[in-house]
Amino acid sequence: MRKLTKSTLIFCCLLSVVFCQTSDNAIMYQQAVNTVDAKKASKLYDKIIDSNEKSDYYWLSILKKAEMKYAIGSYISASSLFKEFNILAPSHLITEDSKELFFKSLSAAGQTDSLKVYQRKLKGSVSSKQTKISSKKKNNWFLQFGAYSKKESASILKESLFEDGFLDVQVSQVLNRGKMIYYVRSSNFKSYAQAEKQALKFKSKDIEFIISGY
């Protein structure tokens, strides 16, 4: 019997490691799906995502995390995860439901310009009327840190930002498609450049936000 070469042995070892990781992630994913404890499920999805093994289980875990964020009203975090899934995941995993949840999370987060862009990109449908609206000049810009369906969640984020020394933050209540949304935002700026300059302070603190306007 021929002896295995060193390179062949290394390849077999790597193949074994990859197979074990995939198998482990498959087991963890099933455990997460079957558990009724949202925190436990979230931790299992995080483990799969942190493995950075771009299998179907990795992408499905991204989707599940997005759905969980959406369910608790954390719309900015949800839209970010839905975006990653719908843009980067293998096409056989992406569904009309995953796209629709992405659009809904963008709408709830007040990211109307992004909504139109991704509707066009993923659905190929945006009306000329919508295009005209999005092209209008905006006179007010602000930093948006969160969008929630519960006022308590928005207040917690606001207090957390206060503790970090960011005092120019307020909670705005807006009726969005028949549903009350609570936005955590900065005060208004007269130009995008001013908002972008202020945003540098938050980037250095690794705080999640978007620059938006009207």
Backbone as CSV, one residue per row, in Angstrom:
resi,resn,N_x,N_y,N_z,CA_x,CA_y,CA_z,C_x,C_y,C_z
1,MET,0.842,-1.194,0.000,0.000,0.000,0.000,0.877,1.244,0.000
2,ARG,0.585,2.211,-0.880,1.386,3.426,-0.984,1.194,4.301,0.244
3,LYS,2.292,4.938,0.664,2.227,5.871,1.786,1.603,7.180,1.322
4,LEU,0.824,7.775,2.213,0.232,9.075,1.899,1.296,10.155,1.952
5,THR,1.276,11.058,1.001,2.226,12.165,1.010,1.825,13.157,2.091
6,LYS,2.777,14.001,2.449,2.521,15.012,3.491,1.385,15.940,3.092
7,SER,1.366,16.364,1.827,0.320,17.286,1.354,-1.058,16.624,1.390
8,THR,-1.091,15.331,1.086,-2.361,14.594,1.120,-2.889,14.500,2.538
9,LEU,-1.980,14.259,3.487,-2.373,14.172,4.896,-2.926,15.499,5.391
10,ILE,-2.256,16.586,5.002,-2.713,17.921,5.407,-4.103,18.192,4.842
11,PHE,-4.310,17.832,3.555,-5.618,18.041,2.928,-6.700,17.252,3.640
12,CYS,-6.387,16.003,4.005,-7.373,15.157,4.696,-7.729,15.730,6.062
13,CYS,-6.708,16.272,6.751,-6.944,16.875,8.069,-7.845,18.106,7.950
14,LEU,-7.542,18.956,6.946,-8.343,20.155,6.738,-9.779,19.802,6.384
15,LEU,-9.940,18.793,5.539,-11.273,18.348,5.136,-12.055,17.859,6.342
16,SER,-11.354,17.143,7.229,-11.985,16.634,8.448,-12.443,17.762,9.347
17,VAL,-11.589,18.812,9.493,-11.925,19.964,10.339,-13.142,20.692,9.789
18,VAL,-13.144,20.928,8.456,-14.261,21.632,7.817,-15.555,20.850,7.983
19,PHE,-15.478,19.529,7.806,-16.675,18.689,7.941,-17.217,18.745,9.358
20,CYS,-16.303,18.700,10.343,-16.716,18.755,11.746,-17.384,20.084,12.069
21,GLN,-16.810,21.197,11.524,-17.384,22.518,11.771,-18.787,22.608,11.183
22,THR,-18.946,22.098,9.950,-20.249,22.136,9.302,-21.255,21.324,10.090
23,SER,-20.806,20.132,10.540,-21.671,19.256,11.317,-22.080,19.917,12.624
24,ASP,-21.108,20.538,13.310,-21.386,21.230,14.576,-22.385,22.362,14.363
25,ASN,-22.188,23.136,13.304,-23.082,24.252,13.021,-24.488,23.777,12.674
26,ALA,-24.577,22.647,11.999,-25.887,22.085,11.669,-26.638,21.701,12.942
27,ILE,-25.908,21.094,13.881,-26.505,20.691,15.162,-26.924,21.924,15.958
28,MET,-26.028,22.928,16.024,-26.341,24.152,16.770,-27.544,24.870,16.169
29,TYR,-27.618,24.883,14.834,-28.724,25.572,14.175,-30.054,24.904,14.523
30,GLN,-30.078,23.578,14.488,-31.298,22.858,14.837,-31.684,23.080,16.299
31,GLN,-30.680,23.131,17.169,-30.944,23.416,18.578,-31.561,24.801,18.741
32,ALA,-31.003,25.775,18.012,-31.492,27.155,18.098,-32.926,27.255,17.600
33,VAL,-33.214,26.599,16.481,-34.560,26.642,15.893,-35.584,25.999,16.835
34,ASN,-35.163,24.945,17.518,-36.095,24.186,18.364,-36.281,24.754,19.767
35,THR,-35.346,25.619,20.218,-35.464,26.153,21.567,-36.508,27.256,21.640
36,VAL,-37.205,27.320,22.792,-38.218,28.369,22.984,-37.635,29.569,23.733
37,ASP,-36.396,29.421,24.192,-35.716,30.501,24.907,-34.997,31.389,23.892
38,ALA,-35.504,32.605,23.694,-34.959,33.502,22.666,-33.494,33.832,22.915
39,LYS,-33.102,34.024,24.180,-31.710,34.362,24.496,-30.768,33.208,24.160
40,LYS,-31.178,31.987,24.496,-30.354,30.820,24.177,-30.218,30.653,22.668
41,ALA,-31.338,30.833,21.972,-31.320,30.712,20.509,-30.396,31.751,19.901
42,SER,-30.479,32.976,20.400,-29.650,34.064,19.890,-28.165,33.767,20.071
43,LYS,-27.804,33.209,21.224,-26.399,32.869,21.484,-25.897,31.783,20.540
44,LEU,-26.765,30.820,20.248,-26.385,29.749,19.317,-26.199,30.301,17.900
45,TYR,-27.100,31.191,17.486,-26.947,31.818,16.164,-25.648,32.631,16.112
46,ASP,-25.343,33.321,17.220,-24.104,34.112,17.278,-22.878,33.229,17.128
47,LYS,-22.903,32.048,17.743,-21.766,31.112,17.644,-21.551,30.674,16.203
48,ILE,-22.652,30.394,15.529,-22.557,29.973,14.123,-22.014,31.113,13.265
49,ILE,-22.504,32.322,13.501,-22.052,33.494,12.743,-20.575,33.782,13.032
50,ASP,-20.184,33.685,14.316,-18.796,33.958,14.700,-17.815,32.955,14.108
51,SER,-18.297,31.753,13.771,-17.418,30.751,13.154,-16.961,31.203,11.770
52,ASN,-17.739,32.140,11.177,-17.416,32.714,9.862,-17.314,31.652,8.764
53,GLU,-17.958,30.522,8.997,-17.994,29.476,7.977,-19.212,29.742,7.108
54,LYS,-18.995,30.173,5.870,-20.089,30.673,5.029,-20.933,29.533,4.431
55,SER,-21.420,28.673,5.314,-22.325,27.610,4.889,-23.754,28.140,4.895
56,ASP,-24.714,27.305,4.490,-26.116,27.720,4.542,-26.531,28.062,5.967
57,TYR,-25.958,27.331,6.949,-26.325,27.567,8.350,-25.860,28.952,8.818
58,TYR,-24.743,29.417,8.297,-24.260,30.762,8.613,-25.285,31.787,8.140
59,TRP,-25.704,31.668,6.882,-26.623,32.649,6.312,-28.007,32.559,6.939
60,LEU,-28.454,31.345,7.232,-29.759,31.184,7.876,-29.749,31.749,9.294
61,SER,-28.592,31.692,9.942,-28.452,32.278,11.279,-28.523,33.801,11.209
62,ILE,-27.918,34.374,10.157,-28.026,35.825,9.926,-29.500,36.205,9.774
63,LEU,-30.232,35.424,8.993,-31.653,35.691,8.759,-32.452,35.587,10.056
64,LYS,-32.176,34.557,10.847,-32.897,34.374,12.109,-32.625,35.528,13.073
65,LYS,-31.377,35.975,13.133,-31.033,37.113,13.991,-31.782,38.363,13.525
66,ALA,-31.872,38.553,12.210,-32.592,39.701,11.657,-34.065,39.641,12.046
67,GLU,-34.656,38.455,11.945,-36.065,38.285,12.299,-36.295,38.574,13.775
68,MET,-35.349,38.152,14.621,-35.471,38.388,16.056,-35.381,39.880,16.377
69,LYS,-34.445,40.575,15.714,-34.305,42.024,15.909,-35.580,42.745,15.447
70,TYR,-36.130,42.294,14.329,-37.351,42.909,13.804,-38.518,42.693,14.768
71,ALA,-38.594,41.485,15.334,-39.702,41.140,16.228,-39.717,41.987,17.496
72,ILE,-38.523,42.372,17.981,-38.468,43.179,19.207,-38.466,44.681,18.903
73,GLY,-38.567,45.018,17.606,-38.668,46.423,17.228,-37.354,47.144,17.070
74,SER,-36.243,46.387,16.958,-34.937,47.011,16.740,-34.700,47.081,15.228
75,TYR,-35.314,48.076,14.584,-35.420,48.062,13.128,-34.128,48.394,12.382
76,ILE,-33.279,49.232,12.956,-32.017,49.546,12.276,-31.104,48.318,12.250
77,SER,-30.988,47.647,13.399,-30.175,46.422,13.452,-30.755,45.359,12.532
78,ALA,-32.077,45.246,12.524,-32.735,44.257,11.670,-32.464,44.536,10.197
79,SER,-32.594,45.806,9.796,-32.395,46.152,8.380,-30.960,45.875,7.936
80,SER,-30.004,46.086,8.839,-28.600,45.822,8.514,-28.366,44.330,8.263
81,LEU,-28.962,43.488,9.100,-28.808,42.036,8.942,-29.579,41.520,7.731
82,PHE,-30.800,42.043,7.530,-31.575,41.650,6.347,-30.842,42.042,5.063
83,LYS,-30.195,43.197,5.086,-29.436,43.649,3.921,-28.310,42.660,3.621
84,GLU,-27.551,42.299,4.650,-26.443,41.345,4.465,-26.945,40.037,3.871
85,PHE,-28.072,39.553,4.403,-28.612,38.273,3.927,-29.094,38.375,2.482
86,ASN,-29.930,39.376,2.191,-30.544,39.457,0.864,-29.579,39.842,-0.245
87,ILE,-28.470,40.482,0.119,-27.486,40.895,-0.886,-26.391,39.851,-1.078
88,LEU,-25.963,39.208,0.022,-24.778,38.354,-0.038,-25.030,36.847,0.066
89,ALA,-26.180,36.449,0.581,-26.452,35.021,0.764,-26.639,34.327,-0.580
90,PRO,-26.412,33.002,-0.641,-26.655,32.265,-1.890,-28.107,32.435,-2.342
91,SER,-28.310,32.494,-3.643,-29.636,32.801,-4.191,-30.696,31.777,-3.800
92,HIS,-30.287,30.522,-3.565,-31.286,29.495,-3.235,-31.874,29.680,-1.834
93,LEU,-31.260,30.547,-1.024,-31.765,30.800,0.324,-32.668,32.030,0.387
94,ILE,-32.497,32.934,-0.562,-33.242,34.194,-0.548,-34.658,33.969,-1.060
95,THR,-35.643,34.463,-0.310,-37.052,34.289,-0.680,-37.743,35.653,-0.770
96,GLU,-38.954,35.633,-1.286,-39.746,36.871,-1.334,-40.044,37.365,0.076
97,ASP,-40.212,36.436,1.003,-40.473,36.817,2.400,-39.275,37.532,3.014
98,SER,-38.062,37.035,2.736,-36.864,37.670,3.301,-36.678,39.070,2.718
99,LYS,-37.013,39.237,1.445,-36.935,40.565,0.815,-37.966,41.513,1.418
100,GLU,-39.190,40.989,1.592,-40.276,41.831,2.101,-39.987,42.298,3.528
101,LEU,-39.417,41.419,4.352,-39.046,41.811,5.713,-37.943,42.869,5.695
102,PHE,-37.026,42.745,4.745,-35.971,43.747,4.566,-36.588,45.103,4.253
103,PHE,-37.535,45.122,3.315,-38.193,46.373,2.938,-38.967,46.966,4.116
104,LYS,-39.659,46.112,4.862,-40.435,46.581,6.010,-39.530,47.162,7.100
105,SER,-38.384,46.521,7.317,-37.457,47.015,8.349,-36.860,48.356,7.940
106,LEU,-36.559,48.536,6.650,-36.050,49.822,6.163,-37.110,50.908,6.326
107,SER,-38.352,50.566,6.011,-39.447,51.522,6.146,-39.640,51.925,7.605
108,ALA,-39.650,50.934,8.503,-39.845,51.207,9.928,-38.695,52.018,10.510
109,ALA,-37.493,51.808,9.962,-36.314,52.538,10.441,-36.228,53.939,9.849
110,GLY,-37.155,54.294,8.973,-37.158,55.622,8.370,-36.145,55.780,7.255
111,GLN,-35.624,54.676,6.712,-34.610,54.737,5.658,-35.296,54.669,4.284
112,THR,-36.073,55.709,3.987,-36.896,55.693,2.773,-36.072,55.700,1.484
113,ASP,-34.967,56.415,1.488,-34.122,56.439,0.286,-33.516,55.061,0.023
114,SER,-33.019,54.435,1.083,-32.458,53.085,0.959,-33.527,52.094,0.517
115,LEU,-34.742,52.280,1.036,-35.856,51.395,0.661,-36.081,51.429,-0.838
116,LYS,-36.110,52.612,-1.437,-36.342,52.741,-2.880,-35.210,52.095,-3.680
117,VAL,-33.977,52.293,-3.192,-32.813,51.724,-3.888,-32.878,50.206,-3.903
118,TYR,-33.173,49.610,-2.736,-33.165,48.145,-2.655,-34.423,47.517,-3.245
119,GLN,-35.516,48.248,-3.268,-36.688,47.761,-3.991,-36.357,47.643,-5.478
120,ARG,-35.659,48.650,-5.995,-35.261,48.634,-7.404,-34.245,47.516,-7.658
121,LYS,-33.320,47.346,-6.722,-32.253,46.357,-6.893,-32.764,44.920,-6.779
122,LEU,-33.651,44.690,-5.813,-34.104,43.326,-5.542,-35.421,42.971,-6.220
123,LYS,-36.219,43.992,-6.523,-37.513,43.722,-7.153,-37.621,44.301,-8.549
124,GLY,-36.783,45.304,-8.844,-36.840,45.943,-10.149,-38.072,46.796,-10.332
125,SER,-38.596,47.318,-9.199,-39.819,48.125,-9.320,-39.757,49.353,-8.446
126,VAL,-39.666,50.513,-9.061,-39.795,51.775,-8.351,-40.420,52.773,-9.320
127,SER,-41.442,53.438,-8.900,-42.186,54.310,-9.816,-41.428,55.603,-10.098
128,SER,-41.771,56.251,-11.206,-41.126,57.521,-11.549,-41.476,58.573,-10.515
129,LYS,-42.665,58.444,-9.902,-43.083,59.389,-8.867,-42.163,59.271,-7.657
130,GLN,-41.833,58.026,-7.272,-40.929,57.798,-6.152,-39.548,58.363,-6.452
131,THR,-39.105,58.206,-7.697,-37.789,58.695,-8.081,-37.711,60.207,-7.947
132,LYS,-38.795,60.905,-8.359,-38.828,62.356,-8.243,-38.778,62.800,-6.792
133,ILE,-39.493,62.070,-5.932,-39.516,62.420,-4.512,-38.132,62.280,-3.907
134,SER,-37.442,61.166,-4.241,-36.134,60.917,-3.640,-35.080,61.889,-4.128
135,SER,-35.327,62.505,-5.297,-34.335,63.418,-5.852,-34.485,64.847,-5.332
136,LYS,-35.549,65.096,-4.550,-35.741,66.443,-4.014,-34.623,66.810,-3.048
137,LYS,-34.295,68.067,-3.020,-33.259,68.556,-2.115,-33.758,68.493,-0.680
138,LYS,-32.915,67.996,0.202,-33.279,67.896,1.614,-32.700,69.078,2.379
139,ASN,-33.511,69.649,3.242,-33.086,70.824,4.005,-32.668,70.498,5.435
140,ASN,-33.006,69.312,5.904,-32.676,68.917,7.269,-32.054,67.528,7.291
141,TRP,-30.965,67.409,8.039,-30.263,66.134,8.167,-30.094,65.819,9.649
142,PHE,-30.018,64.549,9.977,-29.835,64.145,11.377,-29.193,62.764,11.439
143,LEU,-28.684,62.420,12.610,-28.147,61.080,12.855,-29.243,60.273,13.534
144,GLN,-29.481,59.093,13.044,-30.500,58.224,13.634,-29.831,56.982,14.224
145,PHE,-30.068,56.740,15.508,-29.378,55.670,16.235,-30.234,54.424,16.424
146,GLY,-31.528,54.565,16.277,-32.388,53.409,16.465,-33.819,53.732,16.103
147,ALA,-34.583,52.683,15.804,-36.009,52.833,15.525,-36.712,51.647,16.156
148,TYR,-37.655,51.907,17.033,-38.274,50.848,17.821,-39.798,50.970,17.831
149,SER,-40.440,49.839,18.041,-41.894,49.840,18.166,-42.314,50.123,19.603
150,LYS,-41.363,50.047,20.543,-41.661,50.316,21.950,-40.878,51.536,22.430
151,LYS,-41.583,52.446,23.095,-40.952,53.664,23.584,-39.877,53.346,24.625
152,GLU,-40.104,52.304,25.420,-39.136,51.917,26.457,-37.774,51.586,25.855
153,SER,-37.786,50.865,24.718,-36.536,50.484,24.054,-35.788,51.714,23.562
154,ALA,-36.535,52.670,23.007,-35.924,53.912,22.521,-35.329,54.705,23.686
155,SER,-36.040,54.740,24.804,-35.561,55.479,25.986,-34.292,54.869,26.555
156,ILE,-34.204,53.538,26.533,-33.002,52.845,27.026,-31.789,53.223,26.186
157,LEU,-31.964,53.231,24.859,-30.863,53.609,23.968,-30.461,55.060,24.207
158,LYS,-31.450,55.932,24.362,-31.167,57.345,24.606,-30.337,57.508,25.883
159,GLU,-30.733,56.830,26.953,-30.010,56.911,28.222,-28.596,56.364,28.096
160,SER,-28.454,55.299,27.306,-27.128,54.704,27.082,-26.200,55.690,26.369
161,LEU,-26.740,56.410,25.394,-25.956,57.422,24.679,-25.610,58.588,25.596
162,PHE,-26.547,58.951,26.471,-26.280,60.004,27.462,-25.102,59.609,28.348
163,GLU,-25.099,58.354,28.789,-24.028,57.855,29.661,-22.672,57.884,28.963
164,ASP,-22.702,57.739,27.625,-21.458,57.799,26.842,-21.048,59.241,26.531
165,GLY,-21.833,60.195,27.023,-21.470,61.601,26.848,-22.099,62.284,25.654
166,PHE,-23.028,61.597,24.980,-23.685,62.197,23.813,-25.052,62.725,24.248
167,LEU,-25.129,64.039,24.500,-26.317,64.638,25.079,-27.312,65.148,24.039
168,ASP,-26.836,65.346,22.815,-27.695,65.897,21.756,-28.491,64.773,21.088
169,VAL,-29.310,64.087,21.879,-30.084,62.941,21.398,-31.502,63.050,21.937
170,GLN,-32.474,62.734,21.102,-33.869,62.802,21.538,-34.681,61.660,20.935
171,VAL,-35.820,61.368,21.539,-36.738,60.345,21.025,-37.874,61.045,20.292
172,SER,-38.053,60.686,19.016,-39.128,61.271,18.209,-40.190,60.209,17.929
173,GLN,-41.430,60.586,18.091,-42.557,59.674,17.894,-43.189,59.954,16.533
174,VAL,-43.226,58.923,15.667,-43.744,59.110,14.307,-44.702,57.977,13.952
175,LEU,-45.837,58.329,13.365,-46.791,57.322,12.891,-46.356,56.878,11.502
176,ASN,-45.957,55.631,11.371,-45.441,55.100,10.109,-46.350,53.970,9.639
177,ARG,-47.119,54.237,8.564,-48.036,53.240,7.993,-48.964,52.657,9.050
178,GLY,-49.540,53.515,9.852,-50.502,53.097,10.860,-49.900,52.525,12.122
179,LYS,-48.572,52.533,12.228,-47.897,51.976,13.399,-46.993,53.036,14.010
180,MET,-47.048,53.173,15.328,-46.222,54.170,15.996,-44.786,53.660,16.129
181,ILE,-43.830,54.459,15.647,-42.412,54.114,15.726,-41.709,55.189,16.538
182,TYR,-40.790,54.762,17.382,-40.033,55.688,18.226,-38.579,55.714,17.737
183,TYR,-38.182,56.886,17.221,-36.853,57.055,16.644,-35.930,57.757,17.644
184,VAL,-34.704,57.264,17.735,-33.684,57.914,18.567,-32.774,58.679,17.620
185,ARG,-32.834,60.021,17.696,-32.158,60.863,16.715,-31.423,62.023,17.369
186,SER,-30.497,62.590,16.606,-29.840,63.837,17.021,-30.725,65.002,16.595
187,SER,-30.328,66.213,16.952,-31.034,67.393,16.450,-30.689,67.567,14.963
188,ASN,-31.395,68.461,14.283,-31.223,68.621,12.835,-29.975,69.433,12.465
189,PHE,-29.429,69.102,11.303,-28.323,69.855,10.711,-28.796,70.409,9.366
190,LYS,-28.237,71.549,8.956,-28.674,72.198,7.721,-28.085,71.569,6.464
191,SER,-27.041,70.747,6.639,-26.425,70.112,5.470,-25.928,68.717,5.832
192,TYR,-25.748,67.899,4.790,-25.224,66.545,4.984,-23.803,66.608,5.543
193,ALA,-23.035,67.601,5.093,-21.643,67.749,5.540,-21.564,67.965,7.048
194,GLN,-22.495,68.763,7.592,-22.510,69.009,9.039,-22.852,67.734,9.801
195,ALA,-23.820,66.995,9.277,-24.212,65.732,9.913,-23.057,64.733,9.873
196,GLU,-22.361,64.699,8.750,-21.237,63.779,8.580,-20.095,64.125,9.545
197,LYS,-19.875,65.416,9.749,-18.831,65.861,10.683,-19.156,65.417,12.102
198,GLN,-20.414,65.563,12.493,-20.846,65.125,13.826,-20.753,63.605,13.954
199,ALA,-20.990,62.899,12.845,-20.980,61.435,12.852,-19.615,60.861,13.208
200,LEU,-18.546,61.602,12.944,-17.198,61.118,13.243,-17.031,60.794,14.727
201,LYS,-17.722,61.530,15.590,-17.634,61.300,17.029,-18.195,59.931,17.396
202,PHE,-19.235,59.520,16.681,-19.887,58.250,16.985,-19.153,57.069,16.360
203,LYS,-18.540,57.309,15.199,-17.761,56.251,14.556,-16.606,55.818,15.436
204,SER,-15.987,56.768,16.123,-14.848,56.444,16.994,-15.271,55.624,18.200
205,LYS,-16.561,55.680,18.561,-17.096,54.927,19.705,-17.764,53.625,19.265
206,ASP,-17.726,53.346,17.976,-18.334,52.136,17.420,-19.830,52.066,17.742
207,ILE,-20.525,53.203,17.600,-21.957,53.284,17.851,-22.701,53.199,16.522
208,GLU,-23.724,52.366,16.469,-24.471,52.152,15.236,-25.414,53.324,14.959
209,PHE,-25.404,53.823,13.720,-26.299,54.913,13.342,-26.351,55.020,11.819
210,ILE,-27.300,55.812,11.343,-27.357,56.162,9.923,-27.526,57.673,9.813
211,ILE,-27.121,58.250,8.684,-27.366,59.663,8.413,-28.594,59.716,7.517
212,SER,-29.606,60.451,7.945,-30.833,60.544,7.175,-31.286,61.985,7.082
213,GLY,-32.303,62.259,6.276,-32.767,63.631,6.122,-34.146,63.701,5.500
214,TYR,-34.672,64.919,5.447,-35.978,65.137,4.820,-36.054,66.552,4.267
